[in-house]
Amino acid sequence: MPDYLIDPMPPQLSAALVAKLQRVETATVGHSRHWGFMDRGIQPLLRGKRIAGAAVTLAIPGQDSTLLHHALGLLRPGDILVVDRLGDDKHACWGGGVTIAAKAAGAIGGIVDGPCTDLAEIEDSDFPMWCRGMTPITTRLYNLGGTMNRPISCGNVPVSAGDVILADESGVLVLPVAEAEAIADAAIARQERGERNQERVKAGEKLGDISGATKMVLEAMKAGT
């Protein structure tokens, strides 16, 4: 018999936290935090998208998408489905039909540690997706088992159900819920400083003078003479 391990759906994020996270660029967090970022091979299929929400986790074996089809019926508005393909990089578990079902359930995005298919249908659905590229070879309903809302690995990062997912054009970040608000506040403050510095550069100041880089270079050169 196939082995299915399915845990309850995780708590969702508050609307206030989601709104705050949607202001944050993953690259801003990457200035100060170097862990929790998925492998850069997982890239967005649509440009200009940023999503923030709680992870619903799935692990399914290579040629099978039976549990994925079942999971689509459990998704709630605001969920982000994160799929561990257990090392498979040949078969697309996610295509046009899955996209339409996920969007109809209210999910706001999907992240697959493997390829997808049906790019035109994903684009037509305007559904944010991150994956490892495209393939025409798809999965079937082989009923091989899998896990849902258990810990997984996606993009070489551990993901637990309910973890915060922040994804945009630069990549995908996984955060513990307890740390998310403080990280968002720090990132927003950094972004606001960056915007002020950009205005100063446009007004004629040099970036190296503002950042302190020029002072560091000149002092190092002076010390070396």
N, C-alpha and C positions, 0 to 999 in steps of 0.2 A: 504493500500500500504506500502511496505517496506520503511524505512527511511534511505537514504544514504546521508551523508555529506562528500563531497570530495573537498578539497582545492588544489590549484596548487602545483606542485612539488617544493621542496625547492631548494635553491642554493646549489651547490656542493662545496666541499672543494678544495682549490688550490692544485696542485700536490706537491708543496714545503711543504705545511703544512702536507699533508698525509705522505710524505717521512720522515718528522721529527717525526711525531707521531708513525710511525712504528718502530722507534728506542726505544720507551718508553715502559717499563713494567708497567702494572697497579699496581703491588705491590710497585713499586718505588713511584708512586703518593700517594699510601696509607700510606706512611711514614709521609706525611705532610697534607693530605687532607682526611677528613673522611666522606664526603658527595658526592652524585652522583654515588655511587657504587651500582649496583643491588644486590638484595638478593643473598646470596651465593648458594641458591638452584638452581639457573640458572647456569648450568655447560656446558662446551664445550663437544661436541660429538667427535671431532677430536683433537688429541694431536698435540702440536707444531705449532699451528696456532696463528697468531696475525693479526688483521684487524683494519683499521682506515678509517672512512668515515662519511658522513652525514646520519642522520637518515631519513628514510621514514617511517612514523608512520601509524599503522593500528589498529583499534579496531573492533573485530568481536565477535558475541555472540556464546555461547557454541557449538552447533551442526552444525553451518553453516560456510562454507568457500567460499561463493559466491563472496564476495568482495575481498578476497585474490586472487582468480583466475583472477579477473578483474585487480587487482593491478599489477600482474606479467607482464601484457602487457604494463605498464607504467614505469617500472623500467629502469634505465639508467646504463651504466658502472660506477662502483665505488659506487653505492648505497648500503646501509645496511638496510634491511627491519626489522623493530621492531614491534612485534605483541603483542598487549594487548588482552588477552583472556577473559577479563571482569569477572575474577574469576573462569572460568572453568578449572578444572584440570583433566578431564576425557577423553576429545576428542582430538585426534591429528589432527590439521589442516594442519600440514606440514609432507610430506612424500617424497617418491622418485620422483613422478611426479612433485611436486612443486619445489623440488630441481633442477631438470633438467631445468625447465622453468626459474627459477631465475638465474641460471648460464648462460643459453643461452642469457638472457637479459643483462648480464654483471655485475649483482649484485655480491658483494664480500663476502656476508655473511648474515645470518639471525639470529634473536634473538626472541624467542617465550616464553612468560610467561605462559607456559603450556607444555604438553608433545608433542613429535614428534613420528613418526613411520618410518619404512623402514630404519633402521640404516645401513644395508649393502649397500643400494643404495646411501645413503648420503656419506658413506665412498668411494664407487666406484667413485662417482662424485668429490671427494676431495673438498667438499664444506663446509666451516667453518660454524658450527651451534652451538648455545647455547640454551638450553631449560631446562625443569624440568624433564628430563628422558624420558622413552619410554612407549608407550601404543599401543595395537592392535586396540583400538576403535577409529574410524575415524569420521571426519565431512562429511557432504553432502552439496549439493547445494540446500538449503532451501529458499534462497532469503529473509533473515530476516533483512537485513540492516547492517549498521555499519558506521564507519568514517575512512577517509584517510587523512593524513597530518593535522590532528587536534591533540591537546595535548592529551596524553595518560599517563597511568601508566604501567610501566614494571619493574618487580622485586622490587616493592615498591619505585620506583623512577619516578618522572615526566619526560616525554620525549616530546619535541616538534620537529616537522619536521625541519630538518636542524641542529639540535644539533649534536655535535661531539660524535661519538661512538668510543671508544677504547676497544677492547676485546682481551683477550688472555687466557692462561691456568688458570690464577688465578681468572679471572672474567670479568665483564663488567662494564665500567665506562662511564658515560654520562657527557659531558662538554659543557658549553656555548661556542660558536665559538669565542667570544671576549676574552676569557681567555685561549684558548687552546694552543696558541703558547708560552705564558709565562710559562704555566705549563709544556709543553714539554721541554723547555729550562732548567728549573730548574731540571726536572727529569733526563735529559741526563747528566747534570753536577753532580748530585748525583750518578748516575750509574758509571760515570768515576772515581769519588772518591772511590766508593766501589771497583772497579776493582784494583785501586792502593793499597787499604788497603788489599785486598786479596793477592796480591803479597808480601806485607810486612809480612803477617802472614805465608805464605809459606816459607819466608826467615828466619822465626824464631821468629818474634815479637809476642807478646800476644795481642789478640783482645781487651781485657779489657784495656790494656795500650794505644792502639791506639784510642779507642772510648772514653776513660776517665772514663769508668765504674769502673775500679779497684781503681782509685783515689777517686771516690765518696764513694765506699764501705769502704775504709780504713779511710777516713776522718770521716765518720759517726760512725764507730766503735771507733775511737779515741775520738770523742766528747761524746760518751756514757759511757766512762770509768771514 
